[in-house]
Amino acid sequence: MRIAKHHPTLRTSLAGALLVAVSAAHCQDAAAFRFGDLDLRDPHVFVDLFGCRDVTDTALGGFSVNGALQTRIQTDTDADGLLDLSYVVEFLPLDIAQPTNLIDFGLANCTAPLATTACTEVVVSALAGDATLATNATCSAPLPGTTRPYVPAIASATAPCFVSPVGSVSLDLGGIPVTLQQATLAASFVGTPPASLANGLLRGFISETDANAIILPANLPVIGGRPLSALLPGGTGNCAAFSDKDVLDDVTGWWFYLNFPATRVPRTDVFTAGFADGFEPR
């Protein structure tokens, strides 16, 4: 099984494996959109270092969550010819006149530099299946009572738009591993035919129990070695004077909201034959 380079962060699903055959059948009509950035909007990440500091957007000791995400998505730090972290949503095929489109979302291998990138098909899959399209309704927005008025505010995916099936997504948020349940992916189409996606919204829930069990890699600056829950307002040991905790089906945790833009990218098969650069056998 092929896996994306250095990033086994999205669990391969049976549906995603089945989509490999579908992708081949629709390769001429498939449309792939690669995230150009990914920003955590809610909850924010706080650490107690020289006071209680919000490191979501503002760097401390050279680290911020969204800054680290941007670097990994937009650059090739190990100079192996591939961008370090590539989230891609594929439409198999794309037809915005239809009420549903088959999609696959996950990790792909995409060539560097960013300006001329081309991507393989999704190789580590999540949220695969029929997406629902809308021409006169909002496809996804924050759930009432689950957000704080942080700045920037959370963008909603408005028509014309799509929303994925519900599933589980494991993300690498600048080195922070987060697995979200009840997750959905949505975005607005831009252009006819669409050349990009705007107001992308990825949302999902993590329980407090799961967040307690996730220990961040010790080599991460500022936040390394701590449980994920200790970085989130309301979590044990967090320094914030307020709580961002939510409740889903009587389970305490946090709804995560992340915004993204995405640009349509050409397909490449350079890394799909065997285990080329960045692929390892499992």
Buried (B, 14 or more C-beta within 10 A) or exposed (E): EBBBBBBBBBBBBEBBEBBBEBBEEBEEEBBBBBBBBBBBBBBBBBBEEEEEBBBBBEBBEEBBBBBBBBEBBBBBEEEEBBBBBBBBBBBBBBBBEEEEBBBBBBBBBBBBEBEEBBBBBBBBBBBBBEBBBBEEEBBBBBEEEBBEEBEEEBBBBBBBBBBBBEBBBBBBBBBBBBBBBBBBBBBBBBEEEBEBBBBBBBBBBBBBEBBBEBEBEEEBEBBBEBBBBBBBBBBEEBBBEEBBBBEBEEBBBBBBBBBBBBBBBEBBEEBBEEEBEBBEEE
